[in-house]
Amino acid sequence: MAGIIKAVLGPTNTGKTHYAVERMMGYASGLMGFPLRLLAREVYDRVVAIKGKNQVALVTGEERIVPEGARYFLCTAEAMPRMAAVDFVAIDEIQMAADPQRGHIFTEHLLHSRGRHETLLLGAETMRPLIRKLIPEAEIITRPRFSDLKHIRPAKMRALPRRSAIVGFSSSDVYGMAELIRRQKGGAAIVMGALSPRTRNAQVEMYASGEVDYLVATDAIGMGLNLDIGHVAFSGLSKFDGRTFRDLTAAEAAQIAGRAGRYKKDGTFSTLGGGGEPMDPMMVAQIEEHEFEPVKRLYWRNHRLDFSTIPRLIRSLEAPVSTEGLHRTRDSVDLVALKSLGADDEIARLGTTKESVERLWNVCQIPDFRKLSVEDHTSLLRKIYVDLMGPAGTIPHDWIARQVKRLDNTHGDIDTLAGRIASIRIWTYVS
């Protein structure tokens, strides 16, 4: 039987994550899920410093540190065990349940992941109405921001104050701005999801230690990364969300702007000067006052999957939802891949048992970091599954080595290099 359930809601810099870590360490075991690998790593390092390496595990798509007998697990939401028997569970940035791509993962944890004694749901105040509706037994706690967040006049890059973060919305933008800062200011750290775990950790440490005073990042920085940032400058106010280009919502902009100002130290935000798109005064007011439209629907996908056959698995993934406030996820990358592979005669021949169908679904969940085309990604998944279902039951080491060696090339423009990094991320995940 699940213990108490609390939703701890509020804007950025309210100490929600710190509160959850303190609560977890008061129990004999715990599990926390985060939207960002860097945040999971940051909290892992904090818990290790208190509990010791032998008791703490880090599980993400690209890093796995699981000592025998570990009692505290820090994970990305996708890597969280679904039925963990632990005293404490917390899910951070729960408003991610409204994200069209990843939302169903957060919704599943929101509805089903529970600690034996305590469960904390951490996120934005915009989630209050749906949490009231979906989890009426949850106690809702509101936390105010520790410091003020104010808009200031846009400044050109060369006039940005020290301890500034500049936010771009593509890898080419991030690399280009970092090079410009290097020329004008002497150096900048880069933080974005496409980097390897080791590189990302090293870049964060460069900024945290004061080796450089400027940080250039994608909007992923908005998902809870805690650094000493005084000012956030937006290079633009629109982004590609995986399907289309669109304007940032006020709530999304606030998540990013809210990285400025830590604990009692006030923060500022603006767009970049020099002819860029100005921020709408209404959006500025919403960010400064932390007042946003409530989330009206969360993305959901059935978690009770039928692995008896491939067609039944597809039907179970497409099961309709009847609960008000939940919206079924459609055309997710893993489901599109499953449908395509399920129509392949050889895959259909191999996937005839519960175990083989479940393995196929696991393969389909390999992320498409390269984003070249649906066909290209599906072809790679097909090769991996056929190898796993072969006599050896493994992916040939020589084949993986050839794929990695082909990527061991530092020549080319930014987009070419970013593409190689994305390909390496796939092999890191698979390994």
N, C-alpha and C positions, 0 to 999 in steps of 0.2 A: 504494500500500500504506500502511495506517494505521501511525502510529508508536506510541509507548508509550501505554498507557491506565492512568490512575490514578483511583481513587475516594478522595476526601479526605472523610472522614466525622467527624462529631462534633456536639456540641450548638451552641447559639448562642454568639456571641462567642468563636470559636476562631480567627478570622482566615482562614477558608477563602476568602472572596471576595478579600481582600487578597492572599493567596498566589497565587490564580489570575491576578489583574491583573498582579502582578509577573512571573509566568511568561510571560504573553502578551506583555508589552512587551519581553521578551528575544528575541522572534521578529520576522521581517519582516512577518508578517501574522497576524491573529487574529480570532476570532469568539466572543462570549460571549452566552449566552441566560439571561434572568432571568424570574422569575414575576411581576414587578411593574414597571410603567412607571417609577415613581419610583426604583427601584433601578437600572434601566438608565440613567436620567438621571444619577443620582449617580455611577455609574462612568464614564459618558461625560464628565462634567465633569472627573473626575480624570485620565482618559487625555488629554483635550484639553490640560490644563495641562502635560503632559509632552511629548506628541508634536505638538501644534499642531492647529488646527481642520481644516486641509486634509487631514490623514491619518486622521481619525476620523469614523465615521458613527454616527448614532442612528436606529434603525428600530423603531417600535412601531406599534400600531394607530392612534394618534392624533398621532404626531409622526414626521416623516421628514426627517432632515438627512443627506444623502449627497453629500459633495463628490466631484468627479471625481478619481479616483485614490486614494480612501480605502482604507486598508490594515487598519484595525481597526474592527470592527463590534460595537456594543453593541445588543442587541435584546431584546424580549420573546420568550418561547419560541415563541409563535404566529407571530411575524414573522421568525424565523430562517430564512435560506435553507436548503433541504434538502440541496443538494449543493454547498456552498461549497468552493472550492479554496484553503484557507488552511493556514498552518503549525500553528496552534494553535486548538483548540476547547475551550470549557468550558460546561457546563450547570449552573446554580446551583439549589439547593433541589430536588434530583432526587427527593426523596420525594413531590413533587407528582404523580409518576406513579401514585400510589394514589388520586388525586382522581377521583371519578366523572365530573365535567364536563370537566376539562382534562387528565386523566391521560394519555390516549392521545397527546397532543402531546409530553409529556415522555418517555413510553416510546419513541416513535419516535426522538427524539434520543438517548436512552440507548442504543438498539440500533444506530443507523445514523449519527449525526453524528460525524465523526472529523476530527481534524487530521492533516496530513501527517506531522508530527513528534511531536505530543503532544495528548492528549485528557484533560481533567479532568472528573470527575463529582463535584459537590459536594453534600453533603447530610447527612441525619441518619444516625446509627449504625443505626437501624432498617432501613436498606436493605441492610446487609451480606449477609444470607443470600441475597437474590434477586440481588444483583450477583454473588456467588460462583457462583450457578447459571446465570445468563444470560450473564455475561461472565467466564468462568473465567480468561481471560488478564489480567484487570485486577489491578494491584497495589493493595492496600487500605491506606491510611494513616489512622490515627486521631489526631485532634488534641483535646487536652483544653481545657476552657473556661479562659480567662485569669483570670476572677474568680468569686467565689461568688455564688449566687443564693438568697436566703432569703425565706421567707414571714414576713410580719409581721401584727399584728392589724389587721383592717379599720378604716378611718377614713372618716368622712363627708367629703363633697366639700370642705367648707370647711376641713377639717383636713389635707388632702393636702399633702405636702411639695412644695417647688419642684422643677421638672424632673420632673414626673409626667406620665404618659400615661394617659388614661382611655379604655378600650376599650368601644365599643358595637357592637351587631350589627344596626343598621338606621340609615338616614339620619336618621329622625326622632329616634331616641335620641341620635345624635351631635350634631345641631343643638340639641336640647333641653338636653343637658348642657353644650355650649359656651356657650349663653346663660346658664345658671346660673353657670358659672365666671366669665363676663364680669361678672355682677352682684356676685359674691362676691370675686373675685380680680383683676379688672381686665382680663382678656383671655385668649384661648386661640386656638391655631392648630387648624385642622381638616384632617385628612388622610383622604380616602376616594376610592375609585376613580371615583365619579360626578362628581367635579370635573374641569374642563377641565385640560389639561396646564399652561397658564400659571397658573391659580389654584392648582393643587396645588403647583407649584414655589414660588410666592410664599408660600404658607402654611408650607411646610417651611422656607423662608428666615427667616420671622418667628420660628419657634421656634429654629432653629440659631443665629441672631444674638443671641438673648437678648431680643428685643423683647417676647416673651411667655414665661412660664415653665411653661405648661401646654399639653398637646397632647391633643386629642380625636380619636379615630380609629376606624375599623372594624378588624376582625380582619386586614385585609390588611396592617396594619403588621407582622404576624408574619413576613412573607415577606422578611426580610433588610434592611429599612430601617435604616440606621445613623445614629442620632442620640444626643445626650447625654441619655439618659433614666435617671433614678435609680430611679424607682418606676413599676410598672405596676399600675393598678387595674382590675379587671374589673367592668363594670356588671351582668353576668350570666354564666351558664355554659352557655347554650344558644344555638343559632343556626339560621337557616333556610339550608339548604345548596343551595338551588335546587330542591329537590323536597319536602323535609319539614323540620319543626322537630326538632332532636335535640340531645342533650347534647354538649358538647365532649369529645373524647378527651383523655387526659392529654398525649399527644404534641402535639396542637394547642394546648392551653393552654400547654405549655412553649415552643412557638415564639413565642407572644405574650409571655409573661412574660419570655422571654429577651432582649427588647429592652432590659430594665433592666440597667444595668451595662455599660459599654464598656471594652474592653481590661482594664486592671488594677483598674478601679473596680468595687466590688461593687454588686449591684442587689437590689431587693426587689420583692415582688409580693403582692397580696391582692385580695379582692373589696371592693366599696364597702361601708362601714358604713351603718347606718340601716335594718336589717331586710331587707337583701338576702340572696340565697342564699349560705351559707358554702361554702368549698371543702372537699371531702372530705379528711380527713387522709392517706388513701392516695394521692390525687392530689398533694397537697403533697409527700409523700415522694418520689414518682416524679419530680416536677419538680426538686426540690432535688438528687437523686442522679443525674438524667439516665438513668433506667432505664425503658425502655418495651418493650412487646410489639413484636417485629419485624413489619415489613410482610409480609403473606402473599400478596398478589396485586397486580398492576399492571394498569391499564386499557390496552387495546390496540385499535388499528384498523388494518386493512390499508392500507399506504401505496402499494401497487402498483395504481393505479386504472386502470380501463378506460373511456376517454372515447368509445368508438365510438358508443354510444347511451345514452340516459338509463337504460333498464332494466339495461343491463350495468354502468353506473356504480354503480347501487344494489346490484346483486349483488356487485360487487367490494368495496364498503364494508361489506357484511354477511358477507364471507368469514369462515369459522370460524377459530379459533385452536387449535393443537394443542400449543403449548408450555406445560408446567406452570408455573404462577406468573403467567400472563397471562390476562386476562379481557376478552372483547370488549365494547367500549363499545356500549350500546344506547340508542336513542331520544335521541340527541344533537340539539340544536336544528337544526344544519345538515342532518342527514339527514332529520329530520321535515319540514323545509321542502322539501328536494329531492323527497321522495315526494309531497308535496302538489302541488307545481308540476308534477311529472312526469305527474300525472293530469289536468292542465289541457290541453284540446285545443289552445289557441293556443300554449302553451309547447312542447307536443310537436311542433307544426308548425315552430316556430322552431329547436328543438334537434335537428337532424338530421345535423350534421357534428361531427367531433371538436372543432373550435375552439368551436363554439356550445355543446356540452355542457360543455366545460371552463369556458367563461365562466359558464354557469348555476351550476356548482359554486362558482365564485368568488363569485358573488352570494349564494348560499346561506350562505356563511361570514361574511357581514356579521353582527356580533353583535347580539343582541336586548337592547340596553341598556334599552329602555323596559319590557319585560316586562308588556305589557298583556294580550295573549292570543296564542295561536299563529296564529289567523286574521288578526289585525291585522298581525303581523310578516310573515306570508306574503304578504299583500296588498301591503305595501310592497315586498318583494323582487320580486314579480311586475311591479309598475310599473317598477322600476329595470331589470329584465332586458328587458322589452319595449322600453323606450326605447333601451337599448344595442344591441338587435338591429334597431332601425329604420334608416331611410335615413341619418340623421345619425350614427348610431353613438355618440351621447352622451346624457347625461341633460340635458334642457332647463334652461338656467341660470335662466330665469324661474320654473320650477316649484320648483327648490331654493330660490330667493330667497323665494318665497311661504311655503314651509315654515319657513324660518328666521325670517322677519319675524313669523309667527304666534307664534313662541316668544319674541320680544323683548318680554317683559312681566314686570316685577318684582313684580306684585301677586299675592296669594294666600298660602295657608298653606304650611308647610314641605313637605308632600307634593306640593302643586301645583308648587312651585318645583323640587323634586327631579326631578319628572317632566319638566319642561321642560329641565333640565340633561341628563337622560338622552337626550332626543330630540336635543339639540344634539350629543351624543357620536356619534350615528349619522351625522350629516352631516359631522362632522369625519373620521370613519373613511372614509366614502364618498369624500370629496374627496381 
